[in-house]
Amino acid sequence: MSAERKAPDAPEAPTAKEAPEDVTVRDAVSAPDAEGAPRRATRRFPLFTRDTARPEGGGRAAPGDAPAPARQWPILAVLLTVGLGLLLTALDVFRVGLLVIGAALVAGAVLRWAVPDVGMLAVRSRFTDIVTYGGLGLVIVLLALMMQPDPLLRFPWLQDMLHFTVDS
């Protein structure tokens, strides 16, 4: 069935000139247009986007009259802590630097969970941000604790698995 053909019993939609003053739209697939006349609406996405939704993290973590750095304190705290961890890593304190980086990401996950408006720390949905920040932070912390030489965390099955794959 082509898009131009209509069902024989389908009523014609009134044009803007014929539309009565008080139009109530009761049909789920019709919506009033700019002039108030009912028109058939579709559930498809529009071909061209005319407006964008405000991102979830588009709010401010501080009042609007505060200076820009104060409004974005959550992401600044995480970035400065990651920067400190990178500096420590560059100064040959690998394990401590990586632990600081992992702790900063875990702190970012906690901030994303606890603070309602985190500004630019919100990238995706709250759940996705928490899982991403927390998961990456925990992996970095675990790898830093297992780092050679003298690992602080040992998994015997991991060494057995390595020997199994290398010896075969």
Beta strands, then each sheet from edge to edge (+ up, - down):
strand 1: 30-32
strand 2: 38-40
sheet 1: 1+ 2-
end
